[in-house]
Amino acid sequence: PGRVKKIYKELVSINNKLQEENALLHQRQEELGRRELLVLEREKALDEIEEQHGDLNKQWAIMQHKQKRELGEWEEALRERTKENKRLQHSFEVMKQANDQLRKQLTEVEELKKKLETQVSSLERRVVNLQRKQQFAERQKGVENIPPPQPAEIKPTKP
């Protein structure tokens, strides 16, 4: 009887400890289940992020390729415009030089024109004077039957 009580008490004590350990194990199992769900959720979120990252990398590569292509096109257009500008600048310089030469020639021609106008005017006055002198000389010689020649009309040129 005393010994059975003692064994019974030990068995009850062992049973209580086992139930406590079982409760602790059950709590740990629930905690591990929650943690496992949390890990699975995080893995799923990471998979989604990795998928989005892959999509972003693809889009980034496409955008880089497009940007490089457009940059190449813009550089080619810039080279063409630069070439065209150089050609136009050269043409402008050639035309400017030709214009300067023509302006110089025009100045020289205008100066020559003034000199020639002065000479023409001087010659016209001399012709008029010579005609008067001839008329005077004819009158002096007594040539009265011959009408005096009419002075030629010389129109002065307008500058």
C-alpha positions as protocol buffer text, in pm:
chain_id: "A"
residue {
  index: 1
  type: PRO
  ca { x: 0 y: 0 z: 0 }
}
residue {
  index: 2
  type: GLY
  ca { x: 268 y: 258 z: 85 }
}
residue {
  index: 3
  type: ARG
  ca { x: 477 y: 159 z: -194 }
}
residue {
  index: 4
  type: VAL
  ca { x: 194 y: 162 z: -444 }
}
residue {
  index: 5
  type: LYS
  ca { x: 105 y: 514 z: -328 }
}
residue {
  index: 6
  type: LYS
  ca { x: 459 y: 620 z: -380 }
}
residue {
  index: 7
  type: ILE
  ca { x: 464 y: 465 z: -730 }
}
residue {
  index: 8
  type: TYR
  ca { x: 123 y: 618 z: -803 }
}
residue {
  index: 9
  type: LYS
  ca { x: 250 y: 960 z: -693 }
}
residue {
  index: 10
  type: GLU
  ca { x: 556 y: 916 z: -912 }
}
residue {
  index: 11
  type: LEU
  ca { x: 340 y: 811 z: -1203 }
}
residue {
  index: 12
  type: VAL
  ca { x: 106 y: 1110 z: -1147 }
}
residue {
  index: 13
  type: SER
  ca { x: 412 y: 1336 z: -1125 }
}
residue {
  index: 14
  type: ILE
  ca { x: 556 y: 1184 z: -1443 }
}
residue {
  index: 15
  type: ASN
  ca { x: 214 y: 1216 z: -1611 }
}
residue {
  index: 16
  type: ASN
  ca { x: 194 y: 1585 z: -1509 }
}
residue {
  index: 17
  type: LYS
  ca { x: 543 y: 1648 z: -1641 }
}
residue {
  index: 18
  type: LEU
  ca { x: 458 y: 1466 z: -1964 }
}
residue {
  index: 19
  type: GLN
  ca { x: 140 y: 1672 z: -2002 }
}
residue {
  index: 20
  type: GLU
  ca { x: 338 y: 1993 z: -1938 }
}
residue {
  index: 21
  type: GLU
  ca { x: 600 y: 1885 z: -2188 }
}
residue {
  index: 22
  type: ASN
  ca { x: 324 y: 1784 z: -2430 }
}
residue {
  index: 23
  type: ALA
  ca { x: 163 y: 2129 z: -2387 }
}
residue {
  index: 24
  type: LEU
  ca { x: 506 y: 2293 z: -2440 }
}
residue {
  index: 25
  type: LEU
  ca { x: 565 y: 2075 z: -2747 }
}
residue {
  index: 26
  type: HIS
  ca { x: 217 y: 2162 z: -2875 }
}
residue {
  index: 27
  type: GLN
  ca { x: 293 y: 2536 z: -2823 }
}
residue {
  index: 28
  type: ARG
  ca { x: 627 y: 2495 z: -2998 }
}
residue {
  index: 29
  type: GLN
  ca { x: 459 y: 2310 z: -3282 }
}
residue {
  index: 30
  type: GLU
  ca { x: 202 y: 2590 z: -3318 }
}
residue {
  index: 31
  type: GLU
  ca { x: 482 y: 2850 z: -3306 }
}
residue {
  index: 32
  type: LEU
  ca { x: 677 y: 2654 z: -3568 }
}
residue {
  index: 33
  type: GLY
  ca { x: 360 y: 2632 z: -3781 }
}
residue {
  index: 34
  type: ARG
  ca { x: 314 y: 3009 z: -3758 }
}
residue {
  index: 35
  type: ARG
  ca { x: 680 y: 3062 z: -3839 }
}
residue {
  index: 36
  type: GLU
  ca { x: 659 y: 2820 z: -4129 }
}
residue {
  index: 37
  type: LEU
  ca { x: 356 y: 3010 z: -4267 }
}
residue {
  index: 38
  type: LEU
  ca { x: 543 y: 3336 z: -4221 }
}
residue {
  index: 39
  type: VAL
  ca { x: 847 y: 3190 z: -4401 }
}
residue {
  index: 40
  type: LEU
  ca { x: 625 y: 3062 z: -4683 }
}
residue {
  index: 41
  type: GLU
  ca { x: 459 y: 3404 z: -4716 }
}
residue {
  index: 42
  type: ARG
  ca { x: 797 y: 3571 z: -4724 }
}
residue {
  index: 43
  type: GLU
  ca { x: 926 y: 3320 z: -4980 }
}
residue {
  index: 44
  type: LYS
  ca { x: 618 y: 3389 z: -5193 }
}
residue {
  index: 45
  type: ALA
  ca { x: 676 y: 3766 z: -5157 }
}
residue {
  index: 46
  type: LEU
  ca { x: 1043 y: 3716 z: -5248 }
}
residue {
  index: 47
  type: ASP
  ca { x: 944 y: 3511 z: -5552 }
}
residue {
  index: 48
  type: GLU
  ca { x: 710 y: 3789 z: -5661 }
}
residue {
  index: 49
  type: ILE
  ca { x: 983 y: 4048 z: -5604 }
}
residue {
  index: 50
  type: GLU
  ca { x: 1233 y: 3837 z: -5800 }
}
residue {
  index: 51
  type: GLU
  ca { x: 980 y: 3801 z: -6081 }
}
residue {
  index: 52
  type: GLN
  ca { x: 921 y: 4178 z: -6082 }
}
residue {
  index: 53
  type: HIS
  ca { x: 1297 y: 4231 z: -6066 }
}
residue {
  index: 54
  type: GLY
  ca { x: 1339 y: 4008 z: -6370 }
}
residue {
  index: 55
  type: ASP
  ca { x: 1065 y: 4198 z: -6553 }
}
residue {
  index: 56
  type: LEU
  ca { x: 1225 y: 4527 z: -6456 }
}
residue {
  index: 57
  type: ASN
  ca { x: 1564 y: 4403 z: -6577 }
}
residue {
  index: 58
  type: LYS
  ca { x: 1408 y: 4306 z: -6910 }
}
residue {
  index: 59
  type: GLN
  ca { x: 1237 y: 4645 z: -6940 }
}
residue {
  index: 60
  type: TRP
  ca { x: 1561 y: 4817 z: -6838 }
}
residue {
  index: 61
  type: ALA
  ca { x: 1753 y: 4627 z: -7106 }
}
residue {
  index: 62
  type: ILE
  ca { x: 1489 y: 4715 z: -7366 }
}
residue {
  index: 63
  type: MET
  ca { x: 1500 y: 5082 z: -7261 }
}
residue {
  index: 64
  type: GLN
  ca { x: 1881 y: 5086 z: -7271 }
}
residue {
  index: 65
  type: HIS
  ca { x: 1879 y: 4932 z: -7618 }
}
residue {
  index: 66
  type: LYS
  ca { x: 1620 y: 5185 z: -7735 }
}
residue {
  index: 67
  type: GLN
  ca { x: 1815 y: 5471 z: -7577 }
}
residue {
  index: 68
  type: LYS
  ca { x: 2140 y: 5357 z: -7742 }
}
residue {
  index: 69
  type: ARG
  ca { x: 1965 y: 5330 z: -8078 }
}
residue {
  index: 70
  type: GLU
  ca { x: 1808 y: 5675 z: -8042 }
}
residue {
  index: 71
  type: LEU
  ca { x: 2138 y: 5820 z: -7923 }
}
residue {
  index: 72
  type: GLY
  ca { x: 2307 y: 5675 z: -8231 }
}
residue {
  index: 73
  type: GLU
  ca { x: 2039 y: 5829 z: -8452 }
}
residue {
  index: 74
  type: TRP
  ca { x: 2076 y: 6168 z: -8282 }
}
residue {
  index: 75
  type: GLU
  ca { x: 2456 y: 6151 z: -8312 }
}
residue {
  index: 76
  type: GLU
  ca { x: 2426 y: 6069 z: -8683 }
}
residue {
  index: 77
  type: ALA
  ca { x: 2179 y: 6356 z: -8730 }
}
residue {
  index: 78
  type: LEU
  ca { x: 2417 y: 6587 z: -8543 }
}
residue {
  index: 79
  type: ARG
  ca { x: 2708 y: 6477 z: -8763 }
}
residue {
  index: 80
  type: GLU
  ca { x: 2498 y: 6546 z: -9074 }
}
residue {
  index: 81
  type: ARG
  ca { x: 2391 y: 6887 z: -8944 }
}
residue {
  index: 82
  type: THR
  ca { x: 2751 y: 6972 z: -8853 }
}
residue {
  index: 83
  type: LYS
  ca { x: 2866 y: 6868 z: -9200 }
}
residue {
  index: 84
  type: GLU
  ca { x: 2586 y: 7076 z: -9357 }
}
residue {
  index: 85
  type: ASN
  ca { x: 2677 y: 7375 z: -9138 }
}
residue {
  index: 86
  type: LYS
  ca { x: 3042 y: 7350 z: -9241 }
}
residue {
  index: 87
  type: ARG
  ca { x: 2940 y: 7330 z: -9607 }
}
residue {
  index: 88
  type: LEU
  ca { x: 2709 y: 7631 z: -9570 }
}
residue {
  index: 89
  type: GLN
  ca { x: 2973 y: 7825 z: -9380 }
}
residue {
  index: 90
  type: HIS
  ca { x: 3227 y: 7754 z: -9656 }
}
residue {
  index: 91
  type: SER
  ca { x: 2975 y: 7859 z: -9921 }
}
residue {
  index: 92
  type: PHE
  ca { x: 2899 y: 8173 z: -9723 }
}
residue {
  index: 93
  type: GLU
  ca { x: 3269 y: 8258 z: -9701 }
}
residue {
  index: 94
  type: VAL
  ca { x: 3312 y: 8204 z: -10075 }
}
residue {
  index: 95
  type: MET
  ca { x: 3009 y: 8422 z: -10149 }
}
residue {
  index: 96
  type: LYS
  ca { x: 3134 y: 8686 z: -9905 }
}
residue {
  index: 97
  type: GLN
  ca { x: 3471 y: 8695 z: -10081 }
}
residue {
  index: 98
  type: ALA
  ca { x: 3302 y: 8717 z: -10420 }
}
residue {
  index: 99
  type: ASN
  ca { x: 3079 y: 8996 z: -10287 }
}
residue {
  index: 100
  type: ASP
  ca { x: 3383 y: 9183 z: -10155 }
}
residue {
  index: 101
  type: GLN
  ca { x: 3554 y: 9147 z: -10494 }
}
residue {
  index: 102
  type: LEU
  ca { x: 3243 y: 9268 z: -10676 }
}
residue {
  index: 103
  type: ARG
  ca { x: 3211 y: 9562 z: -10437 }
}
residue {
  index: 104
  type: LYS
  ca { x: 3577 y: 9651 z: -10504 }
}
residue {
  index: 105
  type: GLN
  ca { x: 3521 y: 9622 z: -10879 }
}
residue {
  index: 106
  type: LEU
  ca { x: 3205 y: 9836 z: -10851 }
}
residue {
  index: 107
  type: THR
  ca { x: 3402 y: 10104 z: -10664 }
}
residue {
  index: 108
  type: GLU
  ca { x: 3672 y: 10096 z: -10932 }
}
residue {
  index: 109
  type: VAL
  ca { x: 3410 y: 10116 z: -11211 }
}
residue {
  index: 110
  type: GLU
  ca { x: 3236 y: 10406 z: -11036 }
}
residue {
  index: 111
  type: GLU
  ca { x: 3568 y: 10591 z: -11008 }
}
residue {
  index: 112
  type: LEU
  ca { x: 3640 y: 10521 z: -11377 }
}
residue {
  index: 113
  type: LYS
  ca { x: 3289 y: 10639 z: -11466 }
}
residue {
  index: 114
  type: LYS
  ca { x: 3348 y: 10968 z: -11281 }
}
residue {
  index: 115
  type: LYS
  ca { x: 3678 y: 11017 z: -11461 }
}
residue {
  index: 116
  type: LEU
  ca { x: 3519 y: 10940 z: -11797 }
}
residue {
  index: 117
  type: GLU
  ca { x: 3225 y: 11172 z: -11723 }
}
residue {
  index: 118
  type: THR
  ca { x: 3473 y: 11445 z: -11637 }
}
residue {
  index: 119
  type: GLN
  ca { x: 3662 y: 11378 z: -11963 }
}
residue {
  index: 120
  type: VAL
  ca { x: 3336 y: 11372 z: -12164 }
}
residue {
  index: 121
  type: SER
  ca { x: 3227 y: 11699 z: -12009 }
}
residue {
  index: 122
  type: SER
  ca { x: 3566 y: 11853 z: -12084 }
}
residue {
  index: 123
  type: LEU
  ca { x: 3555 y: 11720 z: -12441 }
}
residue {
  index: 124
  type: GLU
  ca { x: 3201 y: 11851 z: -12489 }
}
residue {
  index: 125
  type: ARG
  ca { x: 3311 y: 12198 z: -12376 }
}
residue {
  index: 126
  type: ARG
  ca { x: 3612 y: 12177 z: -12606 }
}
residue {
  index: 127
  type: VAL
  ca { x: 3394 y: 12074 z: -12902 }
}
residue {
  index: 128
  type: VAL
  ca { x: 3158 y: 12363 z: -12831 }
}
residue {
  index: 129
  type: ASN
  ca { x: 3453 y: 12601 z: -12806 }
}
residue {
  index: 130
  type: LEU
  ca { x: 3606 y: 12465 z: -13129 }
}
residue {
  index: 131
  type: GLN
  ca { x: 3273 y: 12506 z: -13308 }
}
residue {
  index: 132
  type: ARG
  ca { x: 3249 y: 12865 z: -13190 }
}
residue {
  index: 133
  type: LYS
  ca { x: 3605 y: 12926 z: -13294 }
}
residue {
  index: 134
  type: GLN
  ca { x: 3538 y: 12779 z: -13639 }
}
residue {
  index: 135
  type: GLN
  ca { x: 3227 y: 12991 z: -13679 }
}
residue {
  index: 136
  type: PHE
  ca { x: 3417 y: 13297 z: -13574 }
}
residue {
  index: 137
  type: ALA
  ca { x: 3701 y: 13214 z: -13814 }
}
residue {
  index: 138
  type: GLU
  ca { x: 3458 y: 13162 z: -14103 }
}
residue {
  index: 139
  type: ARG
  ca { x: 3291 y: 13492 z: -14033 }
}
residue {
  index: 140
  type: GLN
  ca { x: 3623 y: 13661 z: -14031 }
}
residue {
  index: 141
  type: LYS
  ca { x: 3720 y: 13520 z: -14373 }
}
residue {
  index: 142
  type: GLY
  ca { x: 3415 y: 13671 z: -14521 }
}
residue {
  index: 143
  type: VAL
  ca { x: 3228 y: 13361 z: -14598 }
}
residue {
  index: 144
  type: GLU
  ca { x: 2886 y: 13496 z: -14575 }
}
residue {
  index: 145
  type: ASN
  ca { x: 2707 y: 13277 z: -14828 }
}
residue {
  index: 146
  type: ILE
  ca { x: 2755 y: 12963 z: -14628 }
}
residue {
  index: 147
  type: PRO
  ca { x: 2533 y: 12938 z: -14333 }
}
residue {
  index: 148
  type: PRO
  ca { x: 2717 y: 12867 z: -14014 }
}
residue {
  index: 149
  type: PRO
  ca { x: 2701 y: 12502 z: -13911 }
}
residue {
  index: 150
  type: GLN
  ca { x: 2469 y: 12423 z: -13629 }
}
residue {
  index: 151
  type: PRO
  ca { x: 2647 y: 12307 z: -13320 }
}
residue {
  index: 152
  type: ALA
  ca { x: 2591 y: 11936 z: -13267 }
}
residue {
  index: 153
  type: GLU
  ca { x: 2369 y: 11864 z: -12981 }
}
residue {
  index: 154
  type: ILE
  ca { x: 2567 y: 11674 z: -12730 }
}
residue {
  index: 155
  type: LYS
  ca { x: 2365 y: 11549 z: -12445 }
}
residue {
  index: 156
  type: PRO
  ca { x: 2559 y: 11522 z: -12129 }
}
residue {
  index: 157
  type: THR
  ca { x: 2541 y: 11181 z: -11976 }
}
residue {
  index: 158
  type: LYS
  ca { x: 2382 y: 11160 z: -11641 }
}
residue {
  index: 159
  type: PRO
  ca { x: 2592 y: 11014 z: -11365 }
}
